Amino acid sequence: MIVTLIAGFCVGVFFGQASVRIGDLLAKAGITLGAEEITLASFALCLAGVAMILLLIGVDSYPVLLCLSAAIGVARKPLLARITGK
């Protein structure tokens, strides 16, 4: 369960870098999407990829925890600012 939480958090933190590469791949394939759609598609693809990796290595993954921790990873900066009062 902790591996699922960590993997989801990492997706939330690092999917921005993957968004650029996924956008380039979609452009080469002739698929034109707006910036928001590319961001959403890259987030979904990264979550699906991590879920497949967790399945392949035999970790009991919990989809709700994976999505929740990914959402926390995306919103980490505003959450930290809210918690610390800055």
Sequence and secondary structure as in RCSB ss.txt:
>XXXX:A:sequence
MIVTLIAGFCVGVFFGQASVRIGDLLAKAGITLGAEEITLASFALCLAGVAMILLLIGVDSYPVLLCLSAAIGVA
RKPLLARITGK
>XXXX:A:secstr
 HHHHHHHHHHHHHHHHHHHHHHHHHHHTT    HHHHHHHHHHHHHHHHHHHHHHTT    HHHHHHHHHHHHT
HHHHHHHHHT 
